Structures are given as C-alpha cells and as structure tokens.
Amino acid sequence: MFTDIEGSTLLVQNHTDVFFAVVDRHFEILRQETLANGGAVVVAHSDALFASFDKAGDAFRAAVAVQRSLAQEKWPDDIVLKVRIGLHTGEVYPVADAGIGYVGIDVHRAARISEAANGGQILISSATMAELDKDKVDAGTNFRFLGSHRLKDLSFPEHLYEVRVSGLDRDFPPIKSIDNHPTNLPKATNAFVGRQSDLSAISELLMRDNKRLVTLAGPGGAGKTRLAIEAARALVPFYGDGVFLVALGAVAKPNLVLPVIAQTLGVPEYRGRTVLEGLTHFMATRQLLLVVDNFEHLIEAALDVQMLQERCPKLALLVTTREPLRLPEEVVYSVGPLDLPESPLEAVQCDSVRLFADRARIVTRDFVLDERTTALVTNICRRLDGLPLAIELAASRLRILSLPELSDRLEESLSMIGKARYGTDLRYSTLDEAISWSYRLLNSEEQDCLARMSVFRGGFNLSAIECLCGARMPSGVPLVEILMSLCEKSLLMTNTAGGSSRFTMLETIRQFSMAKLEASGDAHACKALHADYYLQLVENLSPGLVGSGQRRQVSELQTEMDNVRAALGWSMEQADFDRISRYLQALLWYLIPRAQFTEGLLWTDRALTIASEVKATREVAVLNDVTGWLKLISGDYAGGLPHFKAAHDIFKALGCGREVAATMITLGATTAATIEGDEGPNLVITALELCREQNDPHSAGIALIALGEGARGGGDMEAAAQCYREALVLMRQCDDQYWMGALLLNMCHVSLRSDDLETAQTYLREAIRLANEYDYTMMINLYVALAGELALKKSNAEDAARLFGAATSMLREVGVSFEPADQAEFDNAIASARSQLGGARYGELAAEGMSWDKNRVLAFVADAAG
C-alpha cells in the first residue's frame, strides 16, 4: 500500500503554522490502521507512506479504514486533507537499507498506482482484485472497473479498479494515467538549452501550416533527437490520441519499420491482415503524432511510411534522419549546429555558450561565465563548430581539466580538421575528432570497456556489461568505477527508472566505439558473448512467458528486445543454426500472445532460406515447427501444414519421441482444417495417446483442444465440452494462462449452447479476469461478444444489443473478425437480438454500445458478469 497527500505543497504554503502537526496526525492515523489490520509500515517519508501486508484483504480493509478515519478527523484551519492510496499485490525483495525496505518492479507498480489516484480515492490493481475474497468485503463498499491504463515507466498497462466507500466521495476526476495524455516520450534528464526559434518553427509547421511529414535532417551530434522530443512534448495537448516516440536506432531491416511502429502503439496483428492494414485500422481516425527517430539507415522503408500517411489523414510524423526521405509531402527542416557568438558581448546569450555553461555547472557547481571564462568557452564552442554532442563531451572534461587546459587541448587536437577530409562536411569531421579526443583521454580499461559495450543495442544492464567486460578488467579495478567514469564523461548514460540501472550510448558514440572494436580484432568474440548472454536470458524467461508470473518475464524481455534482435541478426549472419533455432523456439510464446506474427515470420523465413541447403537436422525441424505455429495461430492453416509435415518427418527420422508426438498434433490439426477426411483427426488421436504415454501434459492439452475444436465444429457440444474440460485441467497444471484463457472462452461458448447459463457465467468471469490481467486483445473482444450472448440468454436483449454494438465496434477498430465458428455464432446472436427488439430499437441500442470507449465497455462487462 502506497499513500501520499494530494496538494501538499499548497497546504504547506497556505497553512504553514499547522501543516506539520497535520502531517504528524495523518501519519498517526495511517500507522494505527495499518497495524490494526495486520500490516507493517515499511517507510514513511515527507508526506508519503509505504506499508506491506501478507494478505490483500488486510491491505484493502486498512485502506478503507484510513480514508474513513481521515474523513472523520477535524483538521485545523478547516483544512480538507485528501490522501490518495494505491494497492497492488506482487513479489518484493528486502534490502538492508531501512530507508528503502523493499525493492522490485511490483513496488514501483504500487507506487505508480498511488500516483495515478486522486485525493480521497483508493485504486487497486487487477492482481489485488483477484486476491480479494469478495464475500468478506464490507457491505457498504463496492468496486468500479476503470479500465486499462498505462502508468509511467511501466511496460504493461494496468487494469485498475476504484474502491467506492459508502459515506465518502465517489465522484473523482479522471485518474492521472498516461492514457489521459497518451505519450511515451522519455523524461528529460537535463535542461534543454536554446533552439527556441527551432521549436517555434517546428510547432508552426505541424500545427499552423498542417504539415504532416516534417523531417529534421542534419549531421550526427547536431541534437536532432533531443530537439524532436522537446518539440513533440510541447504538442502533447494538441494530439488527442497521443504523441509517441518510435526509436529505429536498433532496427536492422527496413521491413521491420512498420512492425516496430505497431509494437510501439500496441497494435496487434491478426489473421489475414498485414501490419499496414492493422495500423491503418488503428490510426485511420486517430489524431496522432509519431516521432520517428534515426531513419537514415532504413530509407527503403520511406514508401511504407508514405502509404501509412496516405491512409491515415490525421497522422503526423516528425522524423529525424541524416538524409531526407525524399517523399512528395515531406518538409525538410535542416538542423545545424548551435549559434556561435559573433562578438564577446553576444556570447552569454548564445545557445552554444549557454549549453556549455549549463553542462559545466553539472560538473563544477561554481562555474560562472565572466569575462575570462566567456572568452575561453567561446573559443571551445567555435572549435567544436557548435555541435551539441561535441560541446557536451567537452564540458564533461572539466572534472579533470581546468577550462584553460580544455581550450588548449582542443586547439591542439582539432587543428588539422578539414585537411584530411577535404570536400566533406567539416561538421562530421569535428564530431568524429571530438569523440576521438574524448576517447584518447580514457585509460586503457575505459577504452576497452567502451568498445566492447558498442555491441549492445538500445539499453543494457550491469549484468550484461559484466558478461562482456568483467573478465577483461585487471585485478583490483572495479567495473562499476569504470562505468561511473564513463557516465561522468558523457560517453555513457544511465537511467534508474523501473527500479534497476540501465545504460545507454548515443548512436554516434556507439558507431565510433564499434569501429574501435572492429579494429582491435575482438568484435567477433564480443558479439558471440553478447549472443550467448541474451540467448541464455531468453531461454531462462521462456518457460514463464505464459505463466501466472508472465508480466515480469514479458516486461523484462520487452526491455531487452533490441539486444535480442541484434543477437539473433548476428547469429543469422553467422549461419549459426543452433543459436538461431534456440532463439526462435524460446521467443515463440512471446510473439504469439502479442500477435507479432510478421516479425516472427520475417525471422523464420530468413532462417529457412539460409538453411535451404542444410541437411535435415534437429535445428531445421525446430525452425519449421516455429514457422508452422506462427502460421497456424495467425489463421494460415494451409501455410502451416507443410512446415509441420517437414518438422514431423525430421523429428521422426531422428527418433525425437516428444517432438514427434507434438508435431503430430499440429500436423493433424492443420490437415483436418484444410483436407476433408479422417486423416487429420486420427493423427491427433494417435498423438494424444503418445503424449499420455510420455507423461507430457502440455502437449496432451493441445491435442485435446484440437479434438474439442473438431467436435465443436461438427456440432457435438458434449464431446467438445469433455475435451475442453480435460485440457483445462492440464493447462492449469502447466500454469499456461494463454491456453487457459482460450479454453475458458470455448467452454463458455459450449455452456451457452447447452443453456447452462450459471456455468457459462462462471467461465466468462474467470476469462475476463485473465484476459484483462495479461491484455490478451482478441480474447477481450471475444468475451465482450459472449457477455452479450449471455445477456440475450437471460432475456436481457437490450444489454445484449449494447454489447453486440460494442464488440462490433472493437472488431472494426482493429479490422478483424472472429474465427469462422465464433463469427457464425456471433452473427446468429445478433440476428436473434434484432428479431426480439425490432430493427429500429436494436440499431439504437447497438449504436449506444458502439459509442462507448474500451474502458467503459470493459466496466459494463465486468458489472454484468458479477
């Protein structure tokens, strides 16, 4: 449980004499109710409190008691004290520091939930909601589902509930989540200096002139990314559906640009629909601004971007690149170096000098611009051609050099610039030499570490650095000290958001460092270490990607996907089929639940092309099996069939018993779906017997699902229900939440067909909890439709019509339909509701449901399902 006082700054300003007594009394109430309900106070600081409980019900009762006690208290000066409370259930890890108490991603999630609340409001997560015994909740208390909300620094959206307490406020403003101002723009770690005219010009192009494709073009180190982010940040209020950063620096192939945009926006892929079509459906009517960063190495994808904008009239793009995209609608805005002073009098107002001074004060707090220092700084900025990155690198050197020494060394180091690169843009030379100069000032251990870290893409953590650099460190030289030194010199950046340190390197510095690594002859060995490290990580995370603890594993894997893609791409270049097959096998159940079929098939197609002349090995069988699964789940049964056949034949020839049975199931399922006759079902029945003999419950569960689907398609609901029930028992045993969710919805279908409404509602209620918890998009669409069918069976045709309208709208929004059997049942239910209500009344109610946003739909379904 996290709490804090809303508006505490205003309270201390307006009620200084009594504020601290109020805070003390507030803490007294919090401690009293926490202890009375079996909790413990972990940390109390400023106006915030962190408490822990062994049971979710105890935390819930404490939170309600706190709000009631605070509301009943007579505060001095007629103060209205409003405390926000957030509850979350998860794993924490104790630390020795009493001022911290516990760490872990779930601690951060609880804190973010509290921050999203309004004063007087209690918000709880779906994890806590699932642990509450609703029968023991106070009769004067109920819950309102607020929908899915993205919270700061967290990868997954959180499904939040509001606790409504009788006698207390129930009407609150919208909660303070990212979704109410949708953006993923990173928080600035230092001041943005200067370029006000650039910011104004970019804003005018996008807003006043209605330009929809603005390209910031300029050399590396000119500050394009930071300028784009700052310009976009100011525009967040004007783009109602969001402003999002799409980082392309780690993307290696042009055909991955659209999938990366889709993943950034959370747009899933569906059967029979391209990524472009999916993005079009999502963005066709939305007012969005995308900041697409580092496009220069993916220029071939410019036409994809053009097609996207042609189909999405409200989509604006702000692109950073070293060269223009050369598209008809493009407005190229050149980003050059910062202004340089023309005279000493202008220096203190000049952006380049102001930037140096700002960064210098970070290093030496007493730094001031006076007559002497201004002249030196002006000289430094001139020698660096006003390039922001070069200026920041130089300023970081004031930790070890005086300002005169810095100026003298730059004068000497950069004296030959331009002579060796006649005819090129001197700004590139200046930047290269500035980075080279910073590099030469490092000691040998720092140089080696920086070079080896250039194999990372995106962010990376300390454990990964230790793998690549730890063995190279001389005895007695702590790696952490080297990292601190590199951060202090602006060659490395660190961020602790999310509870652990992650490091990043600017792309210009990474490319320079990679050149050093290549020249050293260590690049191959270092990339192999990198590939092995992330392979081990992916394989360790893989078993939990569909389990009850998947949020943590999936979040960690999402964070590392840039490095995973880089490692997998390098393994492809090496034709290392062992690594390739292991990577793709481990990633399969990360890709499928998130419907990332395009990216998965791009990898498998590339791998199978490389393997086309390789003999039938186990690795080739695995590649075919992974390809088959991606095609099967995306609805391409005919496309999956030959891959399952190839995998099955190879595994059979190699005598791989479990794999033979597993591929026999999918071979049978795809055969049954594409070829009439008994061959497919017979293969699945044989495979089920083998799985039972081999004591393989998960594969047995998959076989039973396949048999259940066949029985249901043939109209034998009793046989289908029996298969589904047996499969659900096995999937619960294996803790596979993905297949559990699919089975619960299938069993709800069967129960509805059998008019067993109580059982259908029980299955639906659990499916709702599970689909919301893990954000399984297609399952959510289906359970909305099933909730409508349940309402119809209960003779509530009006609610059914509203839910059918909502489900239709949600499907149209993403441009998909259900699987054929599900779609047929949905269409029949709509026809029945229309017949009962009459066409006009049905249309009116369905239109009402279509007008609801997703959160309102989910809240309505949650109430209806009990």
N, C-alpha and C positions, 0 to 999 in steps of 0.2 A: 504494500500500500504506500503510495506517494501522495503527499499533500503539500499545498502551499497557499498563501494568502493572495487573493486577486487584488491588484491595485495597491500593493504595499508601499510603493514609492510615494504615491499621492497621500496615503494615510500618514506616513511619517512627516511629510511636508506640512500637512494641514492639521495634524494632531500631535505635534512633537512632544508636548508635555506628558501625554498619557500613552503614546504609542508603545513604548517598550513594556509598560505594565500590561497592555492589551496582548502583546505578543506572548509574554510570560504566561498569562492566564490561558491563552489559546493553547500553548504547549501543555499546560497542566491538564486541560480537558482531553487533548489528544492522547497523552500518556495514560490517563486514567481509563479511557475507553479501550485503548489498545490492550492494556494489561488485563482489564476486566473480561476481555473476550479471547484470552489465551495467546495474545501476541507479544512481540518484543520490539522495543524501539531500537533500531539499528543506528540511525544517525539523525540528529536534529541540528539544523544549521540555518542561520538567518531567520527566514520565516517558513522554512520547508522541513518536512519530516519524512523519514523512510522507516517503515515498520515491516516486520515479517511475521507470517503465521504458518502453522503447519497445515491448516485446513482452509479451503476457500470460504466455507460458510462462516468461519470465525472472522475472517477479514471483512466479509460482507456485513456482518452484524456490527462490527466495530465502526465501519464507515457510516452506516445509518445512524448509530448512536452518536457519533461525532457531530454529524450535521444537525441532529435534533438538539443536542446539548448546546452547540454554538448558537442555534436559532433562539433558544430559550434564555440565553445569557443576557443580562442587562449591561451593555457596554457603555463606558463613559463617553461624554461628548456626543451622545446619540450616534456613535459610530455604527455603521452597518458592516459587520465583518463577514466576508464571503470567502470561503475556503473551497478550493477545487480538489477533488480526490480521484485518483486513478487506481484501479485494481487489476492485477494480471497474475496468472499462475504459470510458473516455469521453473527452470533449474538455475540455481545461483551457486557461486563458489566463494567461500570465505577467504578473506585476506587478513594479514596481521595488522594492517593499519586501521585503528579504531575509527578514524575519520572517514573511512570508506565502507568497511563492514563486509560487503559482498560485491562481486563483480559478475559480469556475464551479460549476454545480449538480452536476456529476459529482464534484467534490472533496468537496462536502457529502455526497453519496450514499456515497462510500467511507468517510468518517468515521462516518456513521451505521451502516454495516455493521459496522465495527470495534466500535462501542459496543454492538451487539447481541450480540457474541460473548462466550463465557465464557473465563476464563483458560485458556491452553493450546490454544484452539480456533482454527481458520482457517475463516473464512467467505468465500465468493466469490459474486459476482453472476452472473446468467444471461448478462450481456454478456461477462464474463470467461470464463465456461464455454464460450461459443460460440467464443471466440478460441483456446482451448487445443487443441493437437494431442494428442489422447488417446493416440496411438500412441507418443508420446515421454515419457509420464508414467511415473515410476518404478514398477516392478512392485509395490513394497511400499506403493503409495499408491492409494487409490480415493476415490470420491465418494458422498455420500449426499444426496439431494434432501430439503430441509427444508420445502418448500412455499412458499407466497406469504405474505409478511409486510409489514405496514405499518410504516414507520420514521418516527421523529419528524421533523416539519416537511416531509415529502416527500409529494407528491400521489399518486404511483403506488405500489402495493405492489411489493415487490422479491422475485423468486424466488431463494431462497438455497440454496446447496449447502455442505455441510460436507466439508472435506478430511480423510480418515481416513488417518493415517500409521502404518505398522506400527511396533510397539515403543513407541508413545506412547499417551496416554489417548485412548479412543474414546467413553467414556460421559460425556456432559455433561448438565447440566440444560437445560430449555427455554431457547432464546435469548431475549434481552431486547428483544423487539419489542412494539409497541403491541398486537398481536393477542393477546398473553398477558394483557393487561389492556386490552381494547379501549376506546379513547376518543379523541375528537378535541378534548377540552377545551383551550382555549388556556392556555399557561403564563402565570402571573401576572407582571406587570412591576413591581408594587409590593405592599406589605403590605396584607392585608385586615384592617381595623381594626373591632373591635366586632361588634355584632349576634350575639353568641354565643347569646342566647336565641332569636333568629330561626332560626339554623342548627339548633339542637336541635329546635325546633318543626317545622320543615320535614322534618327527618330522621324524626321520630316519625310524622308524618302518612304518609310514604311507606313506612316500614319497620314500625313497630309497629301502626299503625292500618290498614295495607294500602290506603290511598287511592291510586287510580291516576291521578287527574287533579287536580293541585294547581296553582292559578293564583296567581301573585304579582301582585297588582294594586296600582297606585299611580301617582302623577304622574311625569312626566318628571323625571329628575335625582334620583330617590329611591334609586337604586342597585339596581334590580330585577335587572338582568342580572348584575352582579357577585355579588350575593347568590345567585342561582340557580346560577351556575357554581361558587361555593365550596361550596354545599350539595351539588351533584352530585359534585364532586371527592371529597368525603368518602365518597360512596356507591359509588364505582367498584368496590371489592372485593366489594360485595354484589349486583351485577348481572353475572352470569357472562358474558352475551353482549354487554355493552358499555353505555357511557354516552356519548351523542353530543349535540353542540350543533347545532341546526338554526337558522340565522340567517335570519330573514324580513325584515329591515330593507330589503333591496334588492328584495324580491319585490313586483311591482306588482299582480298579479291573484290573486284567491282560488283560481282553478282551477289555479294553479301550486304550491300548498302541498304537495300530495301528491307531485308530481314532484320538488320540491326535497328532501323527506324521502327519497325513493327515491335521488336522486343522492348525498345525504349518506351514506347507508348502503351505497351501491354496489349497489343492487338494479336490475338491467337490466329493460327492457321486452321483451316477447316477443309474437309473433304471436297474435292472438286473445285477449289478456289485458289488462284495464285496469290502470292503475297501482295502484288499490286492491287488486285481486286479487293483483298481484305482491307488494305489501307484506304482504298477508295471508299468502301462502305463505311469505314470508321470516320473518315475525315470529310466526307462529301458535304456535310452541312455544318461542320465544326469550324469555329474561328480559332486557329492555332498559329503559333509562331514556333518554328523549329530553328535552332541554332545548330547548323551542321558544320562541325569543326574538323579541320585538316582533310580537305577534299583532294589535295593536289595529286596524290598517288592513285586516285581512283577515278580519274577524269572520264574514263569509259562509261561510268555509271551516270553521267550527266543527263543522258537521254531518259534514263529511268526516272530521274528527278523531274524532268520536263513533263513526262507522261503523268506523273503523280499530280503535278500542279494543274495540268490541263483538266484533270478530272475532279479536282478539289478547289473550287473557286474561292474559298475563304482561307486557304492555306498560304501563309507567308514563310519565306525561307531567308535566313541570314547566314550566309556561307563564309567560312574562312578558308583561304587557299593561297598558295604561292603563284598560281596562274588561274586566269578566268576560266569559267566553264564553257564560254562561247555559245550561250543559248540566246535565242531571239529576245526573250523578255528580260534578260539579265541586265542589271545596273551595276557596273563595276565601280566600287569606291576604293580608291588607292589609299593604302595605309603606309605612310612613310615613317621616317624617324621623327622623334620629338623635335620641336623647335629649338634652335640654338640661339644664344644671345648675340645680337649684333653689336652691343656696347655693354660695358660694365654696369651701366645704370639699369639696363633691362634684365640683367642676369637673375635677380631674385624673383622676378615674375615669369621667368622662362620655364616651360614644362620640364625640360631635361634637367636643369639645375635643381628644380623643386623635387623631382623624383630622386635624384642622388641624395639630396639633403634628407628626405623622408626616410630612405633606406639606411642612410648613415646614422640617423638617430636611433634606429633599432639596434645598431651595433654599439654606438657610443652615445649615451643619452645626453651628454653635454655638448653635442655637436651643434654649432651655430654658424650661420652664414654672416661673415663680416667681410670687411674689405679684403683681407688677406685670403681667407678660405674661398670667397666667391671667385677670385681670380684663378685659384687652383682648380676648383670644381668646374669652372667654365672651360679650362684647358682640357680636363679629363673628358668632359662631355663632347668637346669638339673632336678629340682624338678617337672617340667611340662613335662618331657620326650620329649621335643622338639616339642610338638603338637602345630601347628599354632593357632588353635582356642583358646586353653588354654593360649598361650602366649599373644594373642591379648586381651583377657579378663583381664589378669593380668596387662598389660600395661595401660589399661583404668583406673585402680585404682590409678594411680599417680595423679589423680585430687584431691584425698582426703588423700592419704598416701604418705609418703616420700619413697624413694627407700629402705632404711634400714628397715623401718616398713613393707613394702610389702614383703621383703625377709623373715623377721622373721615370719610374719603371715602365709606365705605359708609353711615354715618349720614346723610350729606347726600343720597347718590344714592337710597337706598331710603326716604326719609322720606315719600313720597307713595304708597307701595304700598297698594293696597286702595281708595283713594279713586276711582281712575279705573276700577276694575273691581269695583264694588260687586256683591255677590251671587255672585261666582265664588270658586273655591278659591284662597285667598291664596298657597298654595304655588306654584301655577303663575305667579302674578304675581312672586313672589320670584325664581323661577328665570329668568323672562324678563328681569327687571331686572338680575339678577346677570350674565347673559350680555351684556346690553346695556351694562352698566357696563364689563365687560372689553373689549368691542368698542370703546367710546369711548376707551379708553386706548391703543388701537393707533394707529400712524401711518397715513397715508392709503394707503401702499403695502401695509401689512399688512392693512388693511381690505379693499382691493380684491382682494388675493390670496385672502383667506379667503372672500370672497363668491363668487369665480369657482370655487374648489375645491368649492363646495357642489353642483356638478353631478355630481361623482363619486359612485359608489355602491360600498359595500364599500371595498376598499383601492385605492391608486393609487401609481404610482411617479414618480420625478423627471422622467423624460422626458415623461410625460403632463402634469405640472404646468407644465413649460417650454412645452409647446404652448399651454396655456390662459392662462398668466400671463406668460411670458417677454417678449412684445412690449410688455407694459404697464409693465415695470419701467423707471424712469428710469435714464439712463446712470450707471454707477458704483455702482449698488445691486445687489449680487449676490443672486440669488434664493435661494440656499442660506442666506444670513444671515437672510432673512425667514422661511424655513421653520424655522430653528433658533429664532428668536424666538417663533414661534407654538407650537412644541413646548414651549419653556420656560414659556410662559404657559398650558399645558394646553388650548389650543384645538385642537391637532393632536397626534396620537400617531404614533410611528414604531416600526417593528419591522424588524430586520435578519435574522430567521430565513430560511433558504433562500439566503443569500448576497448579497442586494441589499435596499436600503431600500425599505419600503413604508409609506405614510402612511395613517392613518385618522382619521375625525372622528366624534365621538359624534353620534347621530341628532338629539338636541335642539339641538346646536350647528349641525349641517348645516341643519336646518329654519330656524333663526334666520337663518343666513347666506344661505340661498336667498331668504328674504323680502327681505333687503337687495339681493340681486342683481336680483330682480324689480322692486324699487322704482327701481333705477338705470337700467332700460331696456336692460340688456345681456344679459338672460337668454337671449333667442333666439339672439343671435350666439354666446354662450358655449356653449350646448347644440349649436349647429351645429358649432363647433370640436371639441367633445367627440365628437360622432357621426362626424365625418370622421377624427379621430385613431384611434378604435377600429375604424373600417372599414378604414383602411389597415393597422392591426395584424392584423386578421383575414385580410385578403386576402394579406398577407405570409406568415402562418403556414399558410394553407390548403393550398398545394401539398405541404407536408411532413407533413400530418396522418395520412397512411397510409404514409409512407416509413420507411426504416430508422432515421431520427433522430427519429421521431414523439414519443418520450417527452418530449423537451424542448419541442417545439411544443405538444403537447397539455397538458403541465403549465402552460405559460405561458398558454394560452387558458383553461384551467380557473381559473387565478388571476384572470383578468380578466373572467369571465363576468358578474359583477354589473354591471360597466360596459357590457359588450356588450348585455345585456338592456335596460339603461336607454337606451342609444343607439338600439337597434332600436325600443323602445317609443315614443321621441320621434319617430323617423322615421315610424312608423305614424300618430302624431297629426298630423304634417305632411302625410300622404299623399304622401311623397317616394318615388315608386316606383323611382327609380334607386337610391337608398340601400337601400331595402327589398330589392330583388331581389339587389343585390350582397351584402348581408349574408347573406341566406338561402342564396345559391349558395355563398358561402365557408364557411358553417357546416355544410353538408350532410354532409361526410365527417368532421366532428367528432361530429355527432349520431348517425349510423348505426352506426359501430362500437361506440359506447357504448349503443346501443339506446334512445336518448332520443326515441322517436317521438312521445310525447304532447306534449312541449314543442314539438317541431318542427312538428307539425300544428296546434297552437294558433296558432303564429305564421303559418303559411301560410293557415289558414282566415281569420284576421283580415285578412291582406293581400289575399286574393282577394275578401273581402266589400267592402273599401274599393275594390278595382279593378273591381267588378262593372259600373260604368258607364263604364269607361275603354275606349277602342278597343283593338284588337289590336296592342299594342306588343311590342317585344322583352322589356321588363320583365315583362309579363303572361305571356309564354311561359316565361320563366325561373321565375316563381312556380309555374306549372303543372307544369313539369318537376321542380322540387324536391318539390312535393307528391306527384307520381307516384312518385318514388324512395322517399320515406318510406313510402308505402302498399305499394309492391312489396316492399321488404325486410322490412316488418313482416308480410307474408303476405297483404295485401289486394290481390290482383291485379285483381279486378273494380273495386275503388275506384280503383286507379291508372290503369286503362285510359283513362277519359275525359280525365284530365289529360294523359297522354302524347299523346292524339289532339289536344287543344287546342294543346299546345305545338308538336307537329309541324306542324300546319296553319299556325300563325302564323309559325314559322321558315321554312317553305316559301314562304309569301307574301312574306316579307321577303328571301328569297334568301340565307339564312344557311346556307351549304353544310355546314359541320361539324356544326352543331346539327341540321340536317335528318337527317343520317345517324345521329347519336347517338340522337335521339328515335325514329327508325325502328326501332332495335334494341329499345328498351324497349316501344314500341308493339307490335312483333311478338311480343315475349316475353309480354306481358300478354294479347295477343289469343290466342296459342297456348294459354295456360293457362286461358282462360275460354270460348273458342269453338272448336268442332271444325272441322277442315278444314285446308287448306294455306295459308290467308292469312297467318297469323302466321309460320310458318317461312319462307315466301317473302319476307316483309318483312325478316326478319333476314338472309337470304342476300344480298338486294339491298344492305342496309346494309353488310354485311361488304365487299362489292366496292367500295362508295363509300369506306369507311374506308381501304382499301388504296390506292385512287387518291389520297386526300387525305393519305396518309402520317400517319395518326392511329393509332398502335399501341395506345393505351389503349382507344379505342372498339372497335377491331378485336378486342382481347382480350375485351371484354364481349360482343361478338357471338358469338365462338367459345364462350364459357361458355354462352350461351343455347342455341346449337346442340348443345353437349355434353349439356346437361340434357335437351333433347328426345330426343336419341339414347339416352341412358341410360334415360329413362322408357319408351322404346319397346323396350328390351331389346337394342339394338345397342351392346354394350360396346366393340367395336373402333372404331366411329366416334366414340363418346363419348371414348375414350382419346386418339384423334388430335386431337380438338378441344381437349381439356384440355391436352395437351402443347404445342400451338401457343400456346394462351392463356397458359400458364405462362411460356413464353419471353418473350412480350410484357410480361407483368406484372413479370417480373424486370427487363426492360429499362427499365420505367417506375418501378421501385422501389416498387410498390404492395403493401405487406405484407398488407393486408386481403384482397385478392383472391388473393394467393399462398397464404395460409392456407386459404381456401375451396377453391382448386384442388387443393392437396396432399391435402386430405381426400377430395375427389371422386376423385382419381387412386388413392388408397389403396383406396377402395371398388371401383373398376374392377379394380384388380390382384387384390384378394381374390376377386372374382367369376371372374377368369381363372386363379385358383390360382397366381399369380406372387407367392409369399409374400415372397421376398427384396426385390423391388421395392416391395411393399406396406409392408414394414417400413422401407425407406429413406424413402418418402414420409411415413410416420407419424412417424418420428423427427424429420424436419425440421418437420412440422406441430406437434409437441409443443413444440419449441424456440420456434417463432414465436408460437404461441398463448399460451404461458406468458410470453414476453417482453413481449407487449403486452396481456395479460389479456383476450383475446377469449373471453368466458364461454361462449357457445354452441359455439364451436369446441372448447373444453376438454371440454365434455360429450360432444361427438361423438367426439373422439379416444379418450376412455375406452371408449366402446362399440366403436370399431374395434379398440382393443387387445384387447378381449375376443374379437372375431371372429377376429383374427389368432391368438390363443392356441388357439381352437377349431380353426382350420385346421391348426395344428401338433399336433393331438391332445392338447392340454392342456385338457381340458374343465373341470377343477376351477378353474384360474385364470380361465378364461372365465366360469364361473358367478360367481366373486367379483367380476369386473369388471362383468358384467351387473347384478349386485346394486348395485354402487356407482353405475353410470350411472343405473339406475332411481331410486335414492335422490336423486341430484343433480338429476334432472329433476323429481322430485316436490317437492323442496325449493323450486324456483322455479316450479312449477306449469305446466310446459310439456311439449310433446312435440317430437320432431324433425319436419322437413319430411316430407310423406307418403312419398316414396320412401325416405328414410333410416329412417323409423319402420318401414316394412314389412320392410326388410332386418334391422333390429334385432330385430323380433318373430320373424322366421324363425330367426335365430341363437339366440335364447333357446329356441325350441321344439326346435332341434337339440341344444343342450346338455342340456336336460331329458330328451330321449329317450335320450341316451348315458349319462347319470348315474342316471336314475330320478328320479321326482318328489321323493322324500324327501331324497336326497343333494343334488340341485340346490337345494332350498329351504334346506337347512342352509348350503351354501356361499354362496348369494346373500345370505342373512341376514348372514353374516360380512362380506361386502362392503358391505352397507347400513350396517353399524355403524361403518365407517371414516369419519373426518373427511376433508375435502377434501385436506389436505396428505398424509395417508397414502395416499390414492388416487393422487395425482399422483406420489408417490415410488414406489409399486408399478408404475405405468405406465412411469415413466422407467427403472426397472430392467429391466422386461420388454422395452422397446423397444431396450435397449442403449445 
